[in-house]
Amino acid sequence: MYKLYVIPGSHACRSAMLMLEHKRISYRRVDILTLTHPVVVRLHGFDAGGQTRSAGGRRTFGLRLGDRLGTVPALAANGDRISTNHRIARYLDERHPEPALFPVDPVQRAAVEEAERWANETLQMAARRIPGVAAVRDPATFARAAGDGRLGYLLYKREAVRRVIFPRLLGRVFVSGPAREREILAELPPILDRIDAWIAEAVLGGTELNAADFMVAPSLALILYRPDVRPMFEGRPALALVDRLLPEPAQQP
């Protein structure tokens, strides 16, 4: 049985979960308390996978610490220790070829890997900062909204804890202060346009789902915890992709 170390409600961790489920691989989920995870996974033998992240053009202390120590998702498999979705996807395809996470055709694979890379490097951080601004500006409202959704509760089960920690975590680590709200929200329409274009080209959202689909959908699901951005999604193929992989709780069987 594989073991996957995650943070509850993490969009990055849900990507790994979707890939394992796509492969129909049994695994045990191990939830780690947010903010302790870099140390916890390092103690379990994982590293940070060579990441170098920034938010708003800054390498904050929290990002530098996580990039140095360890990160989630982290997969323990047959004595191996694999961290980051990039590594996990390739590990799974090597050892469990079907159903594949990447197309066989080299041109198609290159397109999927480009979308996967963008989802990891650009979209994933935007998905933290867009709701992060709302959490900093109105902690009580966002803490309530984060209690349930497509990814479940976000990070902490207790609303009171979310209300206290979210503004500090999202504001300081991910540079999501209200002064940057206009700048951060301006990123969303081009993001959705790019995803829609990839769907039109069948790079995303095809009959056979791929690693990039599993990277993109959870990030969009996290952004949708901010209800006021929902109109930007309406009628878009990007929203249909999220609904396909991560439906609203009321829509789930």
VEXLO-797018 format. One line per 2 residues: number of its first residue (from 1); for each residue x, y, z of N, C-alpha, C. Coordinates in steps of 0.2 Angstrom, whole numbers, plus 2048, in hexadecimal, padded with zeros to 3 digits. Layout:
// VEXLO-797018
NUM> X,Y,Z,X,Y,Z,X,Y,Z; ... .
***
This chain:
// VEXLO-797018
1> 804,7FA,800,800,800,800,804,806,800; 803,80B,7FB,807,811,7FB,804,816,801 .
3> 808,81A,803,806,81F,808,807,826,805; 802,82A,805,803,831,803,802,836,808 .
5> 807,83A,80A,807,83F,80F,804,846,80C; 7FF,849,80F,7FB,84E,80C,7FA,853,811 .
7> 7F8,859,80F,7F4,85E,813,7ED,85E,811; 7E8,85E,816,7E1,85E,814,7DF,864,810 .
9> 7DC,863,80A,7DA,869,806,7DF,86C,802; 7E5,869,802,7EA,86C,7FD,7E9,86A,7F6 .
11> 7E9,86F,7F2,7E8,86E,7EB,7EE,869,7E8; 7F4,86B,7EA,7F9,867,7E8,7F9,85F,7EA .
13> 7F6,85E,7F0,7F6,857,7F2,7F0,854,7EF; 7EB,858,7ED,7E5,854,7EA,7E7,852,7E3 .
15> 7EC,856,7E0,7EE,854,7D9,7F1,84D,7DA; 7F5,84B,7DF,7F8,845,7E0,7F3,840,7E1 .
17> 7EE,841,7E5,7E9,83D,7E6,7E5,83B,7E0; 7E4,840,7DC,7E0,83E,7D6,7E4,83A,7D1 .
19> 7EB,83B,7D1,7EF,836,7CD,7EF,82F,7CF; 7F0,82E,7D6,7EF,828,7D9,7E9,824,7D7 .
21> 7E3,828,7D8,7DD,825,7D7,7DC,824,7CF; 7DF,828,7CB,7DE,827,7C4,7E2,820,7C2 .
23> 7E7,81F,7C6,7EB,818,7C5,7E8,812,7C8; 7E3,814,7CC,7DF,80F,7D0,7E4,80B,7D5 .
25> 7E8,80F,7D8,7ED,80D,7DD,7EA,80E,7E4; 7EB,809,7E8,7E9,80A,7EF,7EE,80D,7F3 .
27> 7EC,812,7F7,7F1,816,7FB,7EE,818,802; 7F2,819,807,7F0,81C,80D,7F1,823,80D .
29> 7EC,827,80F,7EE,82E,80F,7F0,830,817; 7F5,834,817,7F8,836,81E,7F7,83E,81E .
31> 7F3,840,822,7F2,847,823,7F7,84A,827; 7FA,850,825,7FF,853,829,7FD,85A,82B .
33> 7FE,85C,831,7FC,863,833,7FF,868,82F; 7FC,86D,82C,7FF,872,828,804,876,82C .
35> 809,878,829,80F,87C,82C,814,877,82F; 812,871,831,817,86D,834,819,868,82E .
37> 816,868,828,817,863,823,81F,863,820; 822,869,820,829,869,81D,82D,864,822 .
39> 82D,865,828,831,861,82D,82E,85A,82D; 828,859,82D,825,852,82E,827,84E,828 .
41> 827,850,822,829,84C,81C,830,84B,81C; 834,850,81E,83B,84F,81E,83D,84A,823 .
43> 83A,849,829,83B,844,82D,839,83D,82B; 834,83D,826,832,837,823,836,835,81D .
45> 83C,839,81B,840,837,816,83F,83B,80F; 83B,840,80F,83A,843,809,83E,84A,809 .
47> 83E,84C,802,841,853,801,83C,857,7FE; 83E,85D,7FC,83A,862,7F9,83A,861,7F1 .
49> 83D,85D,7EE,83C,85B,7E7,840,861,7E3; 844,865,7E6,848,86A,7E2,843,870,7E0 .
51> 83E,871,7E4,83A,877,7E2,83D,87D,7E4; 83C,883,7E0,83E,889,7E2,838,88E,7E0 .
53> 834,88F,7E5,82D,893,7E4,82E,89A,7E6; 82A,89E,7E3,829,8A5,7E5,822,8A7,7E4 .
55> 820,8AC,7E8,819,8AF,7E8,819,8B6,7E7; 816,8B9,7E2,816,8C0,7E1,81D,8C3,7E0 .
57> 821,8BF,7DD,828,8C0,7DC,82D,8C0,7E2; 82A,8BD,7E7,82E,8BD,7ED,82F,8B5,7F0 .
59> 835,8B4,7F2,837,8AE,7F5,836,8AF,7FD; 830,8AE,800,82F,8AF,807,833,8AA,80B .
61> 833,8AB,811,837,8A7,816,833,8A0,816; 82C,8A0,816,829,89A,816,82A,896,810 .
63> 82A,899,80A,82B,895,804,832,892,804; 837,896,806,83E,894,806,83F,88E,80B .
65> 83C,88E,810,83C,889,815,839,883,812; 833,883,80F,830,87D,80D,834,87A,807 .
67> 837,87F,803,83B,87C,7FD,842,879,7FF; 844,87B,805,84A,878,808,849,871,80B .
69> 843,871,80F,842,86B,814,83E,865,810; 838,867,80E,834,861,80B,82D,864,809 .
71> 82A,860,806,823,863,803,81E,85D,803; 818,85E,802,813,85A,800,810,85C,7FA .
73> 80D,857,7F6,80C,850,7F8,813,84C,7F8; 813,847,7FC,819,843,7FD,816,83B,7FD .
75> 819,838,7F8,817,831,7F7,81C,82C,7F9; 81A,827,7FE,81E,822,800,81C,81C,7FD .
77> 821,819,7F9,81F,813,7F4,824,80E,7F4; 823,808,7F7,828,803,7F6,82F,805,7F8 .
79> 830,809,7FD,836,80B,800,838,811,7FD; 835,813,7F7,837,81A,7F4,834,820,7F7 .
81> 837,825,7F7,834,82C,7F9,834,831,7F4; 82D,833,7F2,82D,837,7EC,828,83D,7EE .
83> 82B,843,7ED,828,849,7EE,827,84D,7E8; 822,851,7E8,820,856,7E2,81B,852,7DD .
85> 816,855,7DB,812,852,7D6,816,850,7CF; 81B,854,7CE,81F,853,7C8,822,84C,7C8 .
87> 825,84A,7CE,829,844,7CF,824,83E,7D0; 81E,840,7D4,819,83A,7D5,816,838,7CE .
89> 814,83D,7CA,811,83B,7C4,816,836,7C0; 81C,838,7BF,821,833,7BB,822,82D,7BF .
91> 822,82D,7C5,823,827,7C9,81E,822,7C8; 817,825,7C8,812,820,7C7,811,81E,7C0 .
93> 813,822,7BB,813,81F,7B4,818,81A,7B3; 81E,81B,7B6,823,816,7B5,821,80F,7B8 .
95> 81E,80F,7BE,81C,809,7C1,815,806,7C0; 811,80B,7BE,80A,809,7BD,808,80C,7B6 .
97> 80A,809,7B0,809,80C,7AA,802,80E,7A8; 7FD,80A,7AA,7F6,80B,7A8,7F2,80C,7AD .
99> 7ED,811,7AD,7EC,816,7A7,7F2,81B,7A8; 7F5,81D,7A2,7FA,822,7A2,7F8,829,7A5 .
101> 7FD,82C,7A7,7FC,833,7A9,7FF,838,7A4; 803,835,79F,805,839,799,804,836,793 .
103> 803,839,78D,802,836,787,808,833,784; 807,82E,780,80D,82B,77D,810,82F,778 .
105> 80C,832,774,80E,836,76E,813,83C,771; 819,83D,76E,81E,842,771,81B,849,771 .
107> 818,84B,76B,815,852,76B,810,853,770; 80B,84E,770,806,84F,775,809,84F,77C .
109> 80E,84B,77E,810,84A,784,814,851,786; 817,854,781,81A,85B,782,815,860,784 .
111> 810,860,781,80A,865,782,807,863,789; 806,85D,78B,804,85C,792,809,85E,797 .
113> 80F,85D,796,815,85E,79B,815,866,79B; 814,86A,796,814,871,797,80E,873,79B .
115> 808,870,79A,803,872,79E,804,870,7A5; 807,86A,7A7,808,868,7AD,80D,86D,7B1 .
117> 812,86F,7AD,818,873,7B0,815,87A,7B2; 811,87D,7AD,80D,883,7AF,809,883,7B5 .
119> 805,87D,7B5,800,87C,7BB,804,87C,7C1; 80A,879,7C1,80E,878,7C7,811,87F,7C9 .
121> 814,882,7C4,818,888,7C6,814,88E,7C6; 80F,88F,7C2,80B,895,7C2,804,895,7C5 .
123> 800,890,7C3,7F9,88F,7C5,7F9,88E,7CD; 7FD,889,7CF,7FD,887,7D6,7FE,88D,7DB .
125> 802,891,7D9,803,897,7DE,7FE,89C,7DD; 7FB,89D,7D7,7F5,8A2,7D6,7EF,89F,7DA .
127> 7EF,898,7DA,7E9,896,7DE,7E9,896,7E5; 7EF,898,7E8,7F0,899,7EF,7EE,8A1,7F0 .
129> 7F1,8A5,7EC,7F1,8AC,7ED,7EA,8AF,7EB; 7E6,8AD,7E6,7DF,8AF,7E5,7DB,8AF,7EB .
131> 7DA,8A9,7EE,7D6,8A8,7F4,7D9,8AB,7FA; 7E0,8AB,7FA,7E4,8AE,7FF,7E2,8B5,801 .
133> 7E1,8B9,7FB,7E0,8C0,7FC,7D9,8C1,800; 7D4,8BD,7FF,7CE,8BD,802,7CE,8BB,809 .
135> 7D3,8B6,80B,7D4,8B4,811,7D7,8B9,816; 7DC,8BD,813,7DF,8C2,817,7DA,8C8,818 .
137> 7D6,8CA,813,7D2,8D0,813,7CC,8CE,818; 7C9,8C8,818,7C3,8C7,81C,7C4,8BF,81E .
139> 7C8,8BF,824,7CA,8B8,826,7C4,8B4,828; 7BF,8B7,82C,7B9,8B3,82E,7B5,8B0,829 .
141> 7B4,8B4,823,7B0,8B2,81E,7B3,8AC,81A; 7BA,8AD,819,7BD,8A8,815,7BE,8A2,819 .
143> 7BF,8A2,820,7C0,89D,824,7B9,898,824; 7B3,89C,823,7AD,898,823,7AD,894,81C .
145> 7AE,898,817,7AE,895,810,7B3,890,80F; 7B8,88F,812,7BD,88A,812,7BC,884,816 .
147> 7B6,884,819,7B4,87E,81D,7B2,878,818; 7B0,879,812,7AD,874,80E,7AE,876,807 .
149> 7AF,871,802,7AF,873,7FB,7B2,86D,7F7; 7B4,86F,7F1,7B6,869,7ED,7BC,866,7EF .
151> 7C0,869,7F4,7C6,866,7F6,7C5,864,7FE; 7BF,864,800,7BE,863,807,7C0,86A,80B .
153> 7C1,869,812,7C3,86F,816,7CA,870,814; 7CC,877,814,7D3,879,812,7D7,879,818 .
155> 7DC,875,819,7E2,875,81D,7E0,873,824; 7DB,877,827,7D9,876,82E,7D2,874,82F .
157> 7D0,86F,833,7C9,86E,834,7C5,873,837; 7C8,876,83C,7C5,87B,841,7C5,882,83E .
159> 7BF,885,83D,7BE,88B,83A,7C2,890,83E; 7C2,890,845,7C6,895,849,7CD,895,847 .
161> 7D0,88F,846,7D7,88E,844,7D8,891,83D; 7D4,890,838,7D5,893,832,7D4,89A,832 .
163> 7D0,89D,836,7CF,8A4,836,7D5,8A8,839; 7D9,8A5,83D,7DF,8A7,840,7E5,8A6,83C .
165> 7E6,8A0,839,7EC,89F,835,7EC,8A1,82E; 7E6,8A0,82B,7E6,8A2,824,7E9,8A9,822 .
167> 7E7,8AE,825,7EA,8B5,823,7F1,8B5,824; 7F4,8B2,829,7FB,8B2,82A,7FF,8AE,825 .
169> 7FC,8A8,824,7FF,8A3,81F,7FF,8A6,818; 7F9,8A8,816,7F8,8AA,80F,7FA,8B1,80E .
171> 7FA,8B5,813,7FC,8BC,812,804,8BC,811; 807,8B9,816,80E,8B9,817,812,8B5,812 .
173> 810,8AE,812,814,8A9,80E,813,8AA,807; 80C,8AC,805,80B,8AC,7FE,809,8B3,7FC .
175> 80B,8B8,800,80B,8BF,7FE,804,8C1,7FB; 7FF,8C0,7FF,7F8,8C1,7FC,7F4,8C6,800 .
177> 7F8,8CC,802,7F5,8D1,805,7EF,8D5,801; 7EA,8D8,804,7E5,8DB,800,7E8,8E1,7FB .
179> 7ED,8E4,7FD,7F0,8E9,7F8,7F2,8E6,7F1; 7F2,8DF,7F1,7F4,8DC,7EB,7EE,8D9,7E7 .
181> 7E8,8DA,7EA,7E2,8D6,7E8,7E1,8D8,7E0; 7E1,8DE,7DE,7DF,8DF,7D7,7E4,8DC,7D3 .
183> 7EB,8DC,7D4,7F0,8D9,7D1,7EF,8D1,7D0; 7ED,8CE,7D6,7ED,8C7,7D6,7E7,8C5,7D3 .
185> 7E1,8C8,7D3,7DB,8C6,7D0,7DC,8C7,7C8; 7E0,8CC,7C6,7E1,8CD,7BF,7E4,8C7,7BC .
187> 7E7,8C2,7C0,7EA,8BC,7BD,7E5,8B7,7BB; 7DF,8B7,7BE,7DB,8B2,7BD,7D8,8B1,7B5 .
189> 7D5,8B7,7B2,7D3,8B6,7AB,7D8,8B3,7A7; 7DE,8B5,7A6,7E3,8B2,7A2,7E4,8AB,7A4 .
191> 7E4,8A9,7AA,7E5,8A2,7AC,7E0,89E,7A9; 7D9,8A0,7AA,7D4,89C,7A7,7D4,89C,7A0 .
193> 7D6,8A1,79C,7D7,8A1,795,7DC,89C,793; 7E1,89B,796,7E6,897,795,7E4,88F,795 .
195> 7E0,88E,79B,7DE,887,79C,7D8,886,797; 7D4,88A,795,7CF,889,790,7D2,888,789 .
197> 7D8,88B,788,7DB,88A,781,7DE,883,781; 7E1,881,787,7E4,87A,787,7DE,875,786 .
199> 7D8,876,789,7D3,872,789,7D0,871,781; 7D0,877,77E,7CE,877,777,7D3,873,773 .
201> 7D9,873,775,7DE,86F,771,7DF,868,773; 7DB,866,778,7DB,85F,77B,7E1,85D,77F .
203> 7E5,862,781,7EA,861,785,7E7,860,78C; 7E2,863,78E,7DF,862,794,7D7,860,793 .
205> 7D4,85C,797,7CD,85A,797,7CB,855,792; 7D0,851,78F,7CF,84D,78A,7CB,846,78D .
207> 7CA,842,788,7C7,83B,78B,7CB,838,790; 7D2,838,78E,7D7,835,793,7DA,83A,797 .
209> 7D8,83B,79D,7DB,840,7A2,7E3,83F,7A3; 7E6,844,7A4,7ED,844,7A5,7F0,848,7AB .
211> 7F7,847,7AC,7FA,84B,7B2,7F8,852,7B2; 7F8,855,7AD,7F6,85D,7AD,7EF,85E,7AF .
213> 7EA,85A,7AD,7E3,85A,7AF,7E3,85A,7B7; 7E7,855,7BA,7E7,854,7C1,7EB,85A,7C5 .
215> 7EF,85D,7C1,7F2,863,7C4,7EE,869,7C4; 7EA,86A,7BE,7E6,870,7BD,7E0,871,7C1 .
217> 7DC,86B,7C1,7D5,86B,7C4,7D6,86D,7CC; 7DA,86A,7D0,7DA,86C,7D7,7DC,873,7D8 .
219> 7E0,876,7D4,7E2,87D,7D5,7DB,881,7D4; 7D8,880,7CE,7D2,884,7CD,7CC,882,7D3 .
221> 7CC,87C,7D5,7C7,87B,7DB,7C9,87F,7E1; 7CF,880,7E2,7D1,884,7E8,7CF,88C,7E7 .
223> 7D0,88E,7E1,7CE,895,7DF,7C7,896,7E0; 7C3,891,7DF,7BC,891,7DF,7B9,891,7E7 .
225> 7BE,891,7EB,7BC,892,7F2,7BA,899,7F4; 7BC,89D,7EF,7BB,8A5,7EF,7B4,8A6,7EB .
227> 7AE,8A6,7EE,7A8,8A6,7EA,7A8,8AC,7E5; 7AB,8B2,7E6,7AA,8B8,7E2,7AD,8B7,7DB .
229> 7B2,8B2,7DA,7B5,8B1,7D4,7B1,8AC,7CF; 7AC,8A9,7D2,7A8,8A4,7CE,7A6,8A7,7C8 .
231> 7A3,8AD,7C7,7A1,8AF,7C1,7A6,8AF,7BB; 7AD,8B0,7BD,7B2,8B0,7B8,7B3,8A9,7B5 .
233> 7B0,8A3,7B9,7B1,89D,7B6,7AB,89A,7B2; 7A5,89E,7B3,79F,89B,7B0,79F,89B,7A9 .
235> 79D,895,7A6,79D,894,79F,7A3,892,79C; 7A9,891,7A0,7AF,890,79D,7B0,888,79D .
237> 7B4,886,798,7B6,87F,799,7BB,87D,79F; 7BE,882,7A1,7C2,881,7A8,7BE,87F,7AD .
239> 7B8,882,7AE,7B3,880,7B3,7B1,879,7B2; 7AF,877,7AC,7AD,870,7AB,7B2,86B,7AD .
241> 7B9,86D,7AC,7BE,868,7AE,7BE,867,7B5; 7BD,86D,7B9,7BD,86C,7C0,7B7,868,7C2 .
243> 7B1,869,7BF,7AB,865,7C1,7AC,85E,7BF; 7B0,85C,7BA,7B1,855,7B8,7B5,852,7BD .
245> 7BA,855,7C0,7BF,852,7C4,7BD,853,7CC; 7BB,859,7CD,7BA,85A,7D4,7B3,85E,7D5 .
247> 7AE,85A,7D4,7A7,85E,7D5,7A6,861,7DB; 7A1,865,7DB,79F,868,7E2,79C,863,7E6 .
249> 79D,863,7ED,79B,85E,7F2,794,85C,7F1; 78F,860,7EF,788,85E,7EE,787,85A,7E8 .
251> 78C,85B,7E3,78C,857,7DD,78F,850,7DD; 793,84F,7E3,796,849,7E3,792,843,7E5 .
253> 793,83D,7E2,78F,837,7E3,78F,835,7EA .
***
